[in-house]
Structures are given as C-alpha cells and as structure tokens.
Amino acid sequence: MEEFKVRIKNISKVYDNGDGIQKIDLNIRSGEILTLLGPSGCGKSTILRCLGGFQPIDSGEIWIDDNNVTDLPAEKRPTSMVFQGYNLWSHMTVYENLAFGLKLRKFSKSEIKQKITDMLALLKLSDTEKKYPSQLSGGQQQRIAIGRSLLLEPAVLLLDEPYSALDAKIRQQMREELKRIQAETKVTVVFVTHDQEEAMSLSDRIVVMEKGKIAQIGTPSEIYDNPINRYTASFIGEMNFLPLETEQLQAFRPEDVSLSETTGEHSGVVSDIMNAGHYSVVYLLHKEQPIKLYLSKEQAKQYQKQQVLYFTINKFKVY
C-alpha cells in the first residue's frame, strides 16, 4: 500500500465573497515536493492554510501520519509554515532566530547548539550565526526561515510563495537549494506558487488549481505533455490553439511544429522574430490567428518578417 503523509478528505472552505475551495480530495506522498499551482484566488493558499491549521474548514477531514488533525490548532500540528515575508526577528541574531523554537521545546543548550550548527551547515550558511537578518541577502534570509522551520522537524513543511520577493536569478538558485535540502532531509514539502516555471522545475507532482477545484494532478511531464483540459493546457507552458470546423480546438506546443518555405499543412505570414536567449520565437499569422513557434537561433536566421511560411503540426491534442 502506498505511504501517504497527508490525506485531505473532501474539505471545503468558502469565504463570504464566494472564493475558497470546494470538496478537495488530495493525498500527499511521504518525502515528495507537491506544488499547488494556479492564479490568484484559485484556492491554493487556502488549502495550505487549512493544512497548517491557520484556517478552520467548513467540512471534511485532514489526516497527517494517520492522525486526524482537523480540529487541532496550528501549534499542535506536525507542520511548519514559511511565508512570503521571512518573519525573522530583526532584533535577534541568526543563531537566536534559529534557537527560539527549540528553546520553547525545552531542548538543552548543548542540543540547541549542535542542531543549529548542523542546520547552518546544511543551509551552507555556517558563517552567519552572529549576523542580524538585515545583514543578510533576501535569499539568505529565506534560507534561514526555512532552516528555522526544519529545526522543528515537521512532518510536513508548508511553503507559501516563499520566493516571490526575490529576483529571477536568485529564485532559480533558491529552487535548487530547496531541492538539495529536501533531498538531504527527506521532509515532505507542500509548495504554493503561481509561477509555472517554478512548479515545473521544483515538483515531484503538481496540483493545478482552478476556481477552488483541482483541474489536474500529475508529474510535471504528465501535465506538460498531457494536459487533460483546455485550462491546464493554457496554464502550463505556452500553447497554440487553432479552431477546428467541429467547434473544437487543436492545441499544440510551440516546439511541436515543423517549418518549411515550400510545403506544409498550413501557411502563415511571419509577423515577428524575437531572440529569447538560447532560442528564438517566430510569430506567424495564420488566418488572423497568431501562432508562436520555437526555433534554434540558427534556424530563425533563415526567415524574415512578412515572409510566407508553411508549417506542419507534429503533435497535438483536441479539446
């Protein structure tokens, strides 16, 4: 039988404005990074807050390690939450910030020192224990906030858009750091983001949320290669949609197309060619429908604006 760390059974939480979540069923495996992904107001943070005990639910049950925690307050649950703002105490050193929760749990001074030394080594921040948060970069502060949560040895680590305040390059580094730390500690992580690239690069599985319901659950490659509905198809990665005569839509990724100057299933006029770093994006206008294609920079150099090109779709889905 598969080992689930968390079982969310038919939970609902609806706010006065109608937002929230409805009848959510979700099993989270032990030691996985599960990401809740979706636009603002889709319910992803509500699930996280209900899981952590920060939000009472209207109905349903939450089980962690085969214990029903539905009615337990946040401080009695085996979870620890890291928010967008790092919530470090500015008047305390890194060491004091990390020691705070351990003191409350009555660990001895020598135990606290050992645990913090080990944690700072894991975080690769061993030289920061005497520093104050204001002396650290945003990425370092976030790592300390995650370390403080991990010191409490939670069954589940809850991360609510923890990197949203960081710039793109630091975010990328922080994702790699989190994967490394999670691999070493084996902690079960539930991560909330609206950033699909973050979800794709970080997760073992992704839960795509739509208006308080789950649209699809799967591995990043399952969700990218096999979106089960138009919503998921349009939310994850870039997708072109061509109307068919049957009132359905033919959906295809920008990389799943062959281009030719002489022959193909469809034709279009090049409206723009953009350099996107290590590849190029070619925009075609096909029957007034914009189509986006990814090519190597070498391929894209062959073409120019206003040129008529033919394209053949190699892989598609119909919705």
Helices and strands as residue ranges (DSSP letters): E 4-14, E 20-29, E 33-37, H 44-52, E 59-64, E 67-68, G 74-76, E 79-82, H 94-104, H 109-123, G 126-128, G 133-135, H 138-151, E 156-160, H 168-185, E 188-193, H 196-202, E 205-210, E 213-218, H 220-225, H 230-235, E 240-243, E 249-252, E 257-260, E 266-275, E 280-286, E 289-295, H 297-300, E 308-313, E 317-318
